[in-house]
Amino acid sequence: MKENEEHINSDDELFEHYKFTASEGQEPLRVDKFLMNFIENATRNKIQQAIKAGNVLVNDTPVKANHKVKPGDVVRVVLAHPPHENLLVAEEIPLDLVYEDEEVVVVNKPAGMVVHPGHGNYSGTLVNGLIYHFEHLPKNSNERPGLVHRIDKDTSGLLVVAKTEYAMANLASQFFDRTTDRVYYALVWGSVKEEQGVITGNIGRSFKNRLQMDVFPEGDFGKHAVTHYKVIERFNYVTLVECKLETGRTHQIRAHFKHIGHPLFNDERYGGDRILKGTTYTKYKQFVENCFKVLPRQALHAKTLGFEHPVSKKRLFFDSPVPQDMVQCLEKWRAYTVNQHEKS
């Protein structure tokens, strides 16, 4: 399906191939030698090449070959291509189907569900459920039946899935040509200054942390990315924003908002799982930690999705309710904000 697959291209993602936890009795040992002991048939040259490319992580941080592995360290090898195992196993997983006809299916994905196998998640994914419920889904070049776009594991919301080869090609073209409509709700740290705005900046894999995406505003690296936003509600130290995607890069909203100083609330990968704004009072700290417990993931929901039906050419539009964990978190912030206003 050629270049139209920019939204599901594997260039932007890494698959976990190996994961080892150093034992309590582990003597400090160079990471390249450590991996030689654990990976069958591995050559030192291959391991060193993976290290040089930033694909060997110790406690989620890329390391050099001379890094010493210590007891309790988690060592991972991540590469751009999926492992060789047959990942496409049908599983009876309940799916929230918002719409279905002969050509397409629209699914409301819950937070915590991985879209497709990989990254150490080889079962329980949306794709595993799709191939159980629907036979003969078309495959793209990455062997992911029906997928023309995806959302992160801990992001909830709407996805369209193709049921035929024609629908897949047509939908892929719509995403490539940016004629789809996608709106996300995000709760971000800080008081966003403007009521609405546009974030523009190339997005590519971080040189420092291979599990993160960075913004390269000079355009010297990464892929062109544009996010439109407007403020929905303000809560003193956090802001609820509506984001409309013009492009669909990996972690686009998460990376863009971190870039402008407003990481998503409780986004562990991008630093939003710490108290970034607010007071130093113990009560406030407890309040935020309670919010983290209620919403144990990044505060991001793919709320609406619009596209042209591949066959009828009718414009279809879907809206999904904000999930309960995010609703409860917003209610807590709303009550906290009202209480602060009453005190002042």
C-alpha positions, 0 to 999 in steps of 0.5 A: 500500500505504498507511502499512504501508510504514513500513519501506521509506518513502523519507522516511528516505532520500536518493538521490544525484542528482549527484556532482562532483569539483572539478578540480585547477585549480578556483578557490575558488567558491561552491557554488551557482555551482559547481553552476550550472556543472555541472547542466544546466537548473538554476535558482539558486533550486532549487539554493539551496532544496536547499542550504537543506534540507541536501541539498547536501554537500561531502565528505559535510557539508551546506554553506551557499550561500556555501561555497567549493568547492576543488580535490579537493572532492566535491560531491553533491546528494541528494534524497528522491526517486529519479532519473528513470532506469529503475532496475529492470533485471534482472541475473543476480546469484547470490542465497543463497536460504534459503527459497522457496515460491509466496508468499515468498522468504527471502534471506541478503544478503552485506555490500556488496550494496545492497538496492535501486537508489538512492544512486548504486548503480543496478546490482548490487543485490538488487532487480536480482537478484530481478527476474531470478530471479523474474518479476512480483514485486509493487511497493510504492509506491516501485517496489521489487519484493517488498520489505517491509523492508531492511537496509543495504548493509554489513550482512549477513543475512536478508530476506524478499521477497514474491512476490505482492500478497497476501503483500506486503500481509500481510507489510507488516502484520506489520512494521507491527504489530511481530509479526515477530521479528528478531535482529541480532548487533553488535560494539560499542565499549566494555564495555556496562555492563548484561548486557541492556537497552532503548534507547528514543529517536526516530530521525530524520535528523541536522540536521548530517549528512544521511547520518546518523540521530540519536536524539531522546530527548525525542521532539520529532523523528523516529520512535519506536524501541526496541532490546532488547539482551543481552550475548553475549560481552565482549572487554575493549574491545569487546562482542558484543551480540544486538539484538532490534528492536521497531521498524525505523527506518533505521540504528536499531541503529547510531544507538541504540548510538552514542547510548549511547556504544557505536558499532558496530565499524568503522562509518565513518558513525557514528564506529566506524572509529577506536580509541575504547577501549583502550590507546595502545600501538602493538601495540594500534593495529596489532591494531585496524587488522588487525581493520578490514582483516579486517572492512572494514564495520560489525560488524552481521549480521541473524542471525534472522528470524521471521514468519507465513506469509501463506497457511498462517499457520504461524510460520516461523523462519530463522537465518543463520550469522555471516559469515566476515569477522565470525567472523575479527574475533571470533576475533582479539578472543577471542585478544587477550582471552585473551592479556591475561588470561594476561599479567595 
